[in-house]
Amino acid sequence: MKETTSREAANHYLNRDLSWAEFNWRVMEEAQDPTTPLLERVKFLSIVSSNLDEFMSVRVAGIKDQIKAGYTKKDFTGYTPAGLFKRIMKRSSKMVSEQYRTYREILRLLGKEGIYIADYEDLTVTQRKAMDEYYHEIVFPVLTPMAVDQARPFPLVRTQAVYLAVVLMKEGDDPEDEPYFAILQVPSNLMRFIEVPARANSKKHEFILIEELIEQHIHTLFSGYTAVSVQAFRLTRNADLTLNEEGAEDLLEEIENQLRRRRWGDPVRLEVQKGMHPYALKQLTEEFEITDNVFEIDGPIDLTYLMKLTGSLKGYDHLRYKPIESVYPAELDDIEDLFAKLRQRDVLVYHPYESFDAVTDFICQAAYDPQVLAIKMTLYRVSGNSPLIQALARAAESGKQVTVVVELKARFDEERNIAWARMLEQSGCHVVYGLIGLKTHAKITLVVRQEQDGLHRYVHVGTGNYNDNTAKLYTDVGLFTSHKVIGEDASALFNEVTGYSAPHNWKAFGVAPTDMMDKLFEKIRREAKHAAEGKPARIIAKFNSLSNQQMVDELYQASQAGVKIDLIVRGVCCLRPGVPGLSEHITVRSIVDRFLEHSRIFYFENEGEPEVYIASADWMTRNLTRRVELMCPVFDKDIQQSLINILQLNLRDNVKARQLQPNGLYERVTAGDDEPLRSQFEAMRISSWKTTAHEG
């Protein structure tokens, strides 16, 4: 009986990793959608690859670690690590097959537009001559063939680099003899694709992949031997950092050391070119001790190169989205003194429809303003040439107290953040690396200014990173405010992160890992109580992922009490909506479109007195229990309404929205008899989310 109950309970939840696979399928659908401009489809196909790379190097790597450790306990969705791994491999294999089928279809369509990934054999004599010269002058000097034999052990293979496996026979040897084996790294510091000189009187753009060019000239690297086969492979290693923060005297140095180790983490996935020579495959699988996660690739290994290819093509505007014209927020336009404006009213910005320049200007004005005494800021992921870094450095050099909480553990951005941390320290900024054992993921800036009537605090709180590049690609909201209570909480938050402070009794904020989850539970339970009493009760929440079991259970209980709950979840969702007696009042939708949906906005009906919050946190266990996260209330009624309008736009999307079904699959929302509404395109008309009446 207990086993049956446990199985039924597990059926209430969707598995996090399988849900992620469904998300990547939605990304693939954008690559397959004929209404998506062709070069944008190419980008989406590249994103499918990069998503899968991260999934394998982090999530699948963790599952394999559990299997290796003999862990057999089921998770709350009913899967053992071994069972989950088997299911993931089946789903991922199907995904990769579909990915390369889509790749071939896109190549066909690109050919109609005069863009070709050519085979060397199809080039003209003149083109081959040009490619031969490129090989000998540019490629050949960089190549290093590495033989594998008794005297020369298997060389270390870098994670996610493309290599060639070369099977060789010595001239005059018996074909029945064991062949020779070597590997060769495809240079990662050269362009993966090479533009071929145009044919006479042709406007076609032709490219050849560098590995094919190397294969055609493989004889230049192994004189006296004949290449029996030359085929590509790629290894993905475990990319999780294992940090001993308490034992590290200098966290920055410890992370640098771990980054070097990441390159040689345990093998997780092996990709091999279709038809790999049996001897080469045996050499690779034995060396990497991997047989259960080998993908045979019917095409070029690693399609992430497609992103750079689209960027290299000049013209072809008809194959791209029209450039978005981000507008400067009207409330801040033509304002000389931004602080004077913020003393009068709060301001909301919605990226990328409104320009990130407003955030940059806020930091820059604070840096140069002689009345500003201090600037405090969290940095999680910043761009390669961030103007914010320059402004903070200038502020410190001019004598202001500048404190920057730099999160060194932002996965795959660690090296960049280390570089910024060192630069800021050299400029005189106080650089803090956060709290031991916790990532600092909150997005907040505090400016302290001396004015005639005393000190004033100005705060920016955002849902996205302080990154001017991703602010053009991600949808995020940010709040500028001089609200006294928010300013006091902001000061307390920085004191807690940078110094020794007991957990604060927050007046406005919800802060993870201390009290954010409890505050969310309290608000969900309040809505459930109101519903049970026959009062209006509603929850609308928008975020990236939902995987915390307690949170799912709280939402189930609220649904059973009669609360109408609409969740807008871009990625992972472990909640199973629409199940009678469990979640029939809950809907879950995902929007995958031109921009990456990244905003975190929470709405609670509160018996006709709505509460609206913006946050840095998704509703995942890691965000709620293992990170410093921030949830900030919005007090201004007009801004509350604007945020509600954003949520309603998402709920009305019938072009790019998919609705999660009880079986765990997503179905595209269709317009039916209604007018088609694409929420991102509608939001580009800035007024639509600032003036549309609330549609409850």
C-alpha positions in Angstrom: 0.0 0.0 0.0 2.8 2.4 0.9 4.5 1.7 -2.5 1.3 2.5 -4.3 0.9 5.7 -2.4 4.5 6.7 -3.1 4.0 6.0 -6.8 0.8 8.1 -6.9 2.6 10.9 -5.1 5.5 10.8 -7.6 2.9 11.1 -10.4 2.0 14.5 -9.1 5.3 15.9 -10.3 7.2 16.3 -13.5 10.9 15.6 -13.5 13.1 18.6 -13.6 15.6 17.3 -16.2 12.9 15.8 -18.5 11.1 19.2 -18.2 14.3 20.9 -19.3 14.4 18.6 -22.3 10.9 19.8 -23.2 12.1 23.4 -23.0 14.9 22.7 -25.5 12.4 21.1 -27.8 10.5 24.4 -27.7 13.7 26.2 -28.7 14.1 23.7 -31.6 10.5 24.4 -32.7 11.6 28.0 -33.2 14.4 26.8 -35.5 11.8 24.8 -37.4 9.1 27.5 -37.6 8.8 28.7 -41.2 7.4 32.0 -39.9 10.7 32.7 -38.1 13.2 34.5 -40.3 15.7 32.1 -41.8 18.9 33.4 -40.2 17.1 33.6 -36.8 16.2 30.0 -37.3 19.9 29.3 -37.7 20.5 31.1 -34.3 17.9 29.0 -32.6 19.5 25.9 -33.8 22.8 27.0 -32.4 21.1 27.7 -29.1 19.8 24.2 -29.0 23.4 23.0 -29.2 24.7 25.3 -26.5 21.8 24.4 -24.2 22.5 20.8 -24.7 26.2 21.3 -23.9 25.4 22.9 -20.6 22.8 20.3 -19.7 25.3 17.5 -20.3 28.2 19.1 -18.6 26.2 20.1 -15.5 22.9 18.1 -15.0 23.8 14.8 -16.7 27.3 15.0 -15.1 25.6 15.2 -11.7 23.4 12.2 -12.4 26.4 10.2 -13.6 28.2 11.1 -10.3 25.2 9.7 -8.4 25.2 6.5 -10.4 28.9 6.1 -9.9 28.5 6.6 -6.1 25.9 3.8 -6.0 23.0 6.2 -5.1 19.7 4.4 -5.8 17.1 6.5 -3.9 14.2 7.9 -6.0 13.7 11.6 -6.2 10.4 13.2 -5.5 9.3 12.6 -9.1 9.9 8.9 -8.8 13.2 8.5 -10.7 16.3 6.8 -9.5 19.5 8.3 -11.0 20.0 5.2 -13.3 16.3 5.3 -14.5 16.5 9.0 -15.1 19.8 8.7 -17.0 18.3 6.1 -19.3 15.2 8.3 -20.0 17.4 11.3 -20.6 19.6 9.5 -23.1 16.6 8.3 -25.0 15.1 11.8 -25.2 18.4 13.4 -26.0 19.2 11.0 -28.8 15.9 11.8 -30.4 16.6 15.5 -29.9 20.0 15.3 -31.6 18.5 13.4 -34.6 15.8 16.0 -35.0 18.4 18.8 -34.6 20.5 17.5 -37.5 17.4 16.8 -39.6 16.5 20.5 -39.1 20.1 21.5 -39.9 19.9 19.8 -43.3 16.6 21.5 -44.0 18.0 24.9 -43.1 21.1 24.3 -45.3 18.7 23.6 -48.2 16.8 26.9 -47.5 20.1 28.8 -47.1 21.2 27.5 -50.5 18.1 29.0 -52.1 19.3 32.4 -50.7 22.8 31.9 -52.0 24.4 30.8 -48.8 26.3 27.5 -48.8 28.3 25.3 -46.5 30.3 23.7 -49.3 32.1 20.4 -49.6 35.7 20.7 -50.7 35.0 18.4 -53.6 32.4 20.8 -55.0 34.7 23.8 -55.2 36.1 25.1 -58.5 39.8 24.7 -59.2 40.4 28.4 -58.4 38.5 28.1 -55.1 40.4 25.0 -54.1 43.7 26.7 -54.8 42.7 29.6 -52.6 41.7 27.2 -49.8 44.9 25.2 -50.2 46.9 28.4 -49.7 44.8 29.3 -46.6 45.5 25.9 -45.2 49.3 26.1 -45.7 49.6 29.7 -44.6 47.1 29.9 -41.7 46.0 26.5 -40.6 49.0 24.1 -41.0 51.4 26.1 -38.7 48.9 25.8 -35.8 48.2 22.1 -36.1 49.8 19.6 -33.7 49.3 15.9 -34.6 49.4 13.7 -31.5 50.2 10.0 -31.9 48.9 7.4 -29.5 51.2 4.4 -28.9 53.1 2.7 -26.1 55.7 5.5 -25.9 53.2 8.3 -26.2 50.1 8.0 -24.0 46.7 9.4 -24.9 46.9 13.2 -24.7 44.6 15.2 -22.6 41.4 16.1 -24.5 39.9 19.4 -23.7 36.2 19.6 -23.0 33.9 20.6 -25.9 36.8 21.1 -28.4 36.5 19.5 -31.8 39.2 16.9 -32.6 39.9 14.7 -35.5 40.6 11.0 -34.9 43.0 9.7 -37.5 43.5 6.0 -38.3 46.7 5.4 -40.2 48.5 2.6 -42.1 52.3 2.7 -42.7 53.2 2.4 -46.3 54.0 -1.2 -47.1 52.3 -2.6 -44.0 50.0 -5.6 -44.2 46.4 -4.3 -44.2 45.6 -7.0 -41.5 48.1 -5.4 -39.1 46.8 -3.2 -36.3 46.6 0.3 -37.5 48.2 3.4 -36.0 46.1 6.0 -34.2 46.5 9.8 -33.7 44.3 12.7 -32.7 44.4 16.3 -33.8 42.7 19.3 -32.2 40.8 21.5 -34.6 42.2 25.0 -33.7 39.7 26.7 -31.6 41.5 30.1 -32.1 40.7 30.0 -35.8 37.3 30.5 -37.4 35.4 27.3 -37.6 34.1 28.3 -41.0 36.2 29.9 -43.8 34.6 32.0 -46.6 35.6 30.7 -50.0 36.3 33.3 -52.7 33.3 33.8 -54.9 32.9 32.1 -58.2 33.1 34.2 -61.3 30.0 36.3 -61.9 28.4 34.8 -58.8 26.8 36.5 -55.8 26.8 33.3 -53.7 28.4 33.1 -50.3 30.2 29.8 -49.9 31.9 28.6 -46.7 33.9 25.5 -45.9 34.4 24.1 -42.4 38.0 24.1 -41.2 37.9 20.4 -40.2 37.0 19.4 -43.8 39.9 21.5 -45.0 42.3 19.8 -42.6 41.0 16.4 -43.6 41.7 17.1 -47.3 45.3 17.9 -46.3 45.8 15.3 -43.7 48.7 13.8 -45.7 50.8 16.9 -44.9 50.8 15.9 -41.2 51.6 12.2 -41.5 54.3 11.7 -44.2 55.0 8.0 -44.9 51.6 7.0 -43.7 48.2 6.7 -45.3 45.1 7.9 -43.6 42.5 5.1 -43.5 39.9 7.4 -41.9 39.7 11.0 -40.5 36.6 11.7 -38.5 35.6 14.3 -35.9 34.9 13.7 -32.2 34.1 15.9 -29.2 34.2 15.2 -25.5 32.1 16.9 -22.9 33.4 16.8 -19.4 31.9 17.5 -16.0 31.9 21.3 -15.6 30.7 21.7 -12.0 33.2 23.4 -9.7 33.8 21.7 -6.4 34.9 24.5 -4.1 36.2 24.3 -0.5 35.2 27.9 0.3 35.8 27.6 4.0 39.3 26.2 3.5 40.3 28.6 0.8 42.3 31.5 2.0 41.7 33.4 -1.2 38.4 32.5 -3.0 39.6 34.1 -6.2 42.6 31.9 -6.4 40.6 28.8 -5.4 38.2 29.4 -8.3 41.1 30.0 -10.7 42.5 26.7 -9.7 39.1 25.0 -10.2 38.7 26.5 -13.6 41.9 24.9 -14.7 40.6 21.6 -13.4 37.3 22.0 -15.2 39.0 21.5 -18.5 39.9 17.9 -17.4 36.7 16.9 -15.5 35.3 13.4 -15.8 34.0 12.5 -19.3 30.3 12.8 -19.5 29.4 12.7 -23.3 31.2 11.6 -26.4 30.1 12.8 -29.8 31.5 11.0 -32.8 31.0 11.5 -36.5 28.6 9.1 -38.1 30.4 6.0 -39.5 33.4 6.4 -37.1 36.1 3.8 -37.9 35.6 0.9 -35.4 39.3 1.1 -34.3 39.0 4.8 -33.6 35.8 4.4 -31.7 37.3 1.6 -29.6 40.3 3.8 -28.8 38.1 6.7 -27.7 35.5 4.8 -25.7 38.2 2.9 -23.8 40.3 6.0 -23.1 37.4 8.0 -21.8 35.7 5.0 -20.2 32.4 6.0 -21.7 30.0 3.7 -23.5 26.6 4.8 -22.2 26.6 8.3 -23.6 28.0 8.2 -27.1 26.2 10.2 -29.8 26.7 9.4 -33.4 26.4 12.7 -35.3 25.1 12.9 -38.8 26.7 16.2 -39.7 29.2 18.7 -38.3 29.9 18.1 -34.6 29.0 21.2 -32.5 26.5 23.4 -34.2 27.2 26.4 -31.9 29.4 27.7 -34.8 26.2 28.7 -36.5 25.8 31.7 -34.2 29.0 33.3 -35.4 28.2 32.3 -39.0 25.0 34.4 -38.9 26.9 37.3 -37.5 29.5 37.2 -40.3 27.0 37.5 -43.0 26.6 41.0 -44.2 23.3 42.1 -45.6 20.5 39.6 -45.8 18.3 41.8 -43.7 15.2 40.2 -45.1 16.3 37.0 -43.4 16.6 38.6 -39.9 14.2 40.2 -37.4 14.0 43.9 -37.9 16.4 45.7 -35.4 14.5 46.7 -32.3 14.6 50.3 -31.5 14.9 50.4 -27.7 13.5 53.7 -26.5 14.8 55.7 -23.5 12.3 55.6 -20.7 10.0 58.6 -21.2 10.0 59.4 -17.5 13.7 59.9 -17.5 14.2 61.4 -21.0 15.7 65.0 -21.1 16.2 64.9 -17.3 19.4 66.6 -16.2 19.1 65.5 -12.6 18.0 61.9 -12.4 18.0 61.9 -8.6 15.6 64.9 -8.5 13.2 62.9 -10.7 13.4 59.8 -8.5 12.7 61.9 -5.4 9.3 62.7 -7.1 8.3 59.2 -8.3 9.5 55.7 -8.9 10.3 54.6 -12.5 10.0 51.2 -14.1 12.0 50.1 -17.1 11.3 47.1 -19.3 14.2 45.7 -21.3 14.9 45.3 -24.2 11.9 47.5 -25.2 13.3 50.3 -23.1 17.0 51.0 -23.2 19.5 49.7 -20.6 21.2 53.1 -21.0 18.9 54.3 -18.2 20.7 52.0 -15.8 24.1 53.0 -17.1 23.2 56.6 -16.8 22.1 56.1 -13.2 25.5 54.5 -12.3 27.5 57.1 -14.3 25.7 60.1 -12.8 26.3 58.7 -9.3 29.9 58.2 -10.2 30.5 61.8 -11.2 28.1 63.5 -8.8 30.1 65.3 -6.0 27.1 64.9 -3.6 27.2 61.1 -3.9 29.1 59.6 -1.0 28.7 55.9 -1.7 27.8 53.4 -4.3 27.0 49.7 -3.5 26.3 47.2 -6.2 26.0 43.5 -6.9 27.6 42.1 -10.1 26.7 38.5 -11.3 27.3 38.5 -15.0 28.6 41.7 -16.8 29.5 42.2 -20.4 33.0 42.1 -21.9 33.4 45.8 -22.0 30.9 47.1 -19.4 30.6 50.8 -19.0 29.4 50.1 -15.5 32.8 48.8 -14.5 34.5 51.9 -15.8 32.0 54.2 -13.9 32.5 52.3 -10.6 36.3 52.5 -11.0 36.1 56.3 -11.7 33.9 56.8 -8.7 36.4 55.0 -6.4 39.3 56.9 -7.9 37.5 60.2 -7.1 37.2 59.2 -3.4 33.7 57.8 -3.2 33.1 54.7 -1.1 32.4 52.0 -3.7 31.5 48.5 -2.7 31.0 45.8 -5.3 29.8 42.3 -4.5 31.2 40.2 -7.3 29.9 36.7 -7.7 32.9 34.7 -8.8 30.9 31.5 -9.0 28.6 32.6 -11.8 28.9 29.4 -13.9 30.9 29.8 -17.1 31.5 33.5 -16.4 34.0 32.9 -13.6 37.0 34.0 -15.6 35.5 37.2 -16.7 34.3 38.1 -13.2 37.8 37.4 -11.8 39.2 39.9 -14.3 36.7 42.6 -13.3 37.2 41.9 -9.6 41.0 42.6 -10.0 40.4 45.7 -12.0 37.9 47.1 -9.5 40.3 46.4 -6.6 43.1 48.2 -8.4 40.8 51.2 -8.7 40.2 51.4 -5.0 36.8 49.7 -4.9 35.9 47.4 -1.9 35.4 44.1 -3.7 33.5 41.4 -1.7 33.0 37.9 -3.0 29.7 37.2 -1.1 28.9 34.7 1.6 30.6 31.3 2.1 28.4 28.6 0.5 26.0 31.0 -1.2 25.9 32.5 -4.6 24.9 36.2 -4.6 22.3 36.4 -7.3 20.4 39.5 -6.2 20.4 42.4 -8.6 20.6 45.7 -6.7 22.4 49.0 -6.7 22.3 51.5 -3.8 23.4 55.1 -4.1 23.8 57.2 -0.9 23.7 61.0 -1.6 24.2 64.0 0.7 21.5 66.6 0.1 20.4 69.8 1.8 17.9 68.0 4.0 20.2 65.1 4.9 21.2 61.7 3.4 19.0 60.1 0.7 19.2 56.6 -0.7 18.4 55.8 -4.3 18.0 52.2 -5.3 17.8 50.2 -8.5 16.4 46.6 -8.2 16.3 44.4 -11.3 15.3 40.9 -12.4 18.3 40.6 -14.7 22.0 41.0 -14.6 23.8 44.3 -15.0 24.8 43.4 -18.5 24.3 45.8 -21.4 24.6 43.1 -24.0 22.1 40.6 -22.6 19.7 43.5 -21.8 19.2 43.7 -25.6 18.3 40.0 -25.8 16.5 39.2 -22.5 13.2 40.6 -21.2 13.8 42.0 -17.8 12.3 44.7 -15.6 14.0 47.1 -13.3 12.7 49.5 -10.6 14.3 52.9 -9.8 13.1 54.2 -6.4 13.9 56.5 -3.5 11.4 54.9 -1.3 12.6 55.2 2.3 11.8 51.7 3.4 13.3 50.1 0.3 16.5 52.2 0.9 16.8 51.1 4.5 16.4 47.4 3.5 19.0 47.9 0.7 21.5 49.2 3.2 20.8 46.3 5.6 21.2 43.8 2.7 24.7 45.1 1.8 25.7 45.2 5.4 24.7 41.5 5.8 26.5 40.5 2.7 29.7 42.5 3.2 30.0 42.3 7.0 28.9 40.5 10.1 25.2 41.2 10.7 22.4 39.1 12.2 19.6 38.4 9.8 17.6 41.6 9.3 13.9 42.0 10.0 13.1 43.1 6.5 10.4 45.8 6.2 9.9 45.4 2.4 12.3 42.9 1.0 12.0 39.1 0.9 15.6 37.8 1.0 16.8 34.2 0.3 17.9 32.1 1.8 16.5 33.5 5.1 12.9 34.4 4.5 11.9 34.7 0.9 10.4 31.2 0.7 8.4 31.7 3.9 7.1 35.0 2.7 6.0 33.4 -0.6 4.3 30.6 1.3 2.5 33.1 3.5 1.1 35.0 0.5 0.1 31.8 -1.3 -1.7 30.6 1.9 -3.4 33.9 2.3 -4.9 33.6 -1.2 -6.0 30.1 -0.3 -7.7 31.3 2.8 -9.5 34.1 0.9 -10.6 31.5 -1.7 -12.0 29.2 1.0 -13.9 32.2 2.4 -15.4 33.0 -1.0 -13.3 36.1 -1.5 -11.4 37.1 -4.7 -8.2 35.1 -4.8 -5.7 35.1 -7.7 -2.0 34.4 -8.2 0.0 35.2 -11.4 3.7 34.5 -11.3 6.2 34.8 -14.0 9.7 33.3 -13.7 12.2 31.0 -15.5 11.8 27.7 -13.6 9.8 25.9 -10.9 11.4 22.9 -9.3 11.0 23.2 -5.5 8.8 20.5 -4.2 7.5 22.5 -1.2 6.5 25.4 -3.5 4.7 23.0 -5.9 2.8 21.5 -3.0 1.8 25.0 -1.7 0.4 25.8 -5.1 -1.5 22.5 -5.3 -3.1 23.3 -1.9 -4.0 26.8 -3.0 -5.6 25.3 -6.2 -7.6 22.9 -4.1 -8.8 25.8 -2.1 -10.1 27.4 -5.3 -7.3 29.9 -6.1 -7.0 30.7 -9.8 -3.3 30.4 -10.5 -1.6 31.3 -13.8 2.1 30.5 -14.0 4.3 31.9 -16.9 7.3 29.6 -16.7 9.8 29.8 -19.6 11.8 26.7 -18.8 11.7 23.9 -16.2 8.4 23.2 -14.4 7.9 20.3 -12.0 4.2 21.1 -11.4 1.6 19.1 -13.3 -1.3 21.5 -14.1 -4.9 20.7 -14.8 -5.1 17.4 -12.7 -8.7 17.1 -11.3 -8.7 17.3 -7.5 -5.1 18.5 -7.4 -4.3 21.4 -9.8 -7.4 22.0 -12.0 -7.2 25.7 -11.2 -3.6 26.1 -12.3 -2.4 26.9 -15.8 1.3 26.9 -16.9 2.4 28.5 -20.1 5.8 29.0 -21.7 6.8 31.7 -24.2 9.8 31.1 -26.4 10.3 33.9 -28.9 12.8 36.4 -30.2 13.9 37.4 -26.8 14.7 35.2 -23.8 11.9 35.7 -21.3 13.8 36.4 -18.0 11.6 38.6 -15.9 10.5 37.5 -12.4 7.2 39.2 -11.5 4.7 38.0 -8.8 1.1 39.1 -8.4 -1.2 38.3 -5.4 -4.8 39.5 -5.5 -4.9 40.2 -1.7 -8.6 40.7 -1.5 -8.7 43.5 -4.0 -5.5 45.2 -2.7 -3.0 43.7 -5.1 0.6 43.1 -4.1 3.1 43.0 -6.9 6.8 42.1 -6.6 9.8 41.9 -8.8 12.6 39.4 -8.0 15.9 37.9 -8.9 14.8 34.4 -7.9 13.1 31.6 -9.7 11.1 29.2 -7.7 13.9 26.6 -7.6 15.5 25.0 -4.5 18.9 26.5 -5.3 17.4 30.0 -5.6 15.3 29.8 -2.5 17.8 28.0 -0.2 21.3 28.3 -1.5 21.6 31.8 -3.0 21.3 35.4 -1.8 18.2 36.5 -3.7 16.0 39.5 -3.5 12.2 40.0 -3.9 11.2 43.7 -3.8 7.6 45.1 -3.5 6.3 47.7 -5.9 4.4 50.4 -4.0 3.6 52.8 -6.8 0.1 51.9 -8.1 0.8 53.0 -11.7 3.9 50.8 -11.8 2.0 47.9 -10.2 -0.5 48.3 -13.1 2.3 48.3 -15.7 3.6 45.0 -14.3 0.1 43.5 -14.3 -0.2 44.6 -17.9 3.0 42.8 -18.7 1.7 39.6 -17.1 -1.6 40.0 -18.9 0.1 40.4 -22.3 2.0 37.1 -21.6 -1.3 35.4 -20.7 -3.0 36.6 -23.9 -0.2 35.5 -26.2 -1.6 33.1 -28.8 1.3 33.0 -31.2 4.4 32.0 -29.3 2.9 30.6 -26.1 2.7 26.9 -25.3 0.6 25.5 -22.6 1.7 22.7 -20.4 -0.6 19.7 -20.4 -1.2 17.3 -17.5 0.9 14.6 -19.3 4.0 16.9 -19.2 3.9 17.8 -22.9 3.4 21.3 -24.2 0.8 22.4 -26.8 1.0 25.6 -28.8 -1.7 28.1 -27.9 -3.7 29.1 -31.1 -5.6 32.2 -31.8 -8.8 30.5 -32.9 -11.4 33.2 -33.6 -9.3 35.8 -31.7 -6.9 38.2 -33.2 -3.3 36.9 -33.1 -1.4 38.4 -30.3 2.4 38.0 -29.9 3.3 39.4 -26.5 6.9 40.4 -27.4 5.9 42.2 -30.5 3.0 43.9 -28.7 5.4 45.0 -26.0 7.6 46.7 -28.6 4.8 49.2 -28.8 5.9 50.5 -25.5 2.5 52.1 -24.7 0.8 48.7 -24.7 2.1 47.7 -21.3 2.0 51.1 -19.7 -1.5 52.1 -20.6 -3.6 49.0 -21.3 -6.4 48.6 -18.8 -6.1 45.7 -16.4 -8.0 42.7 -17.7 -8.6 40.7 -14.6 
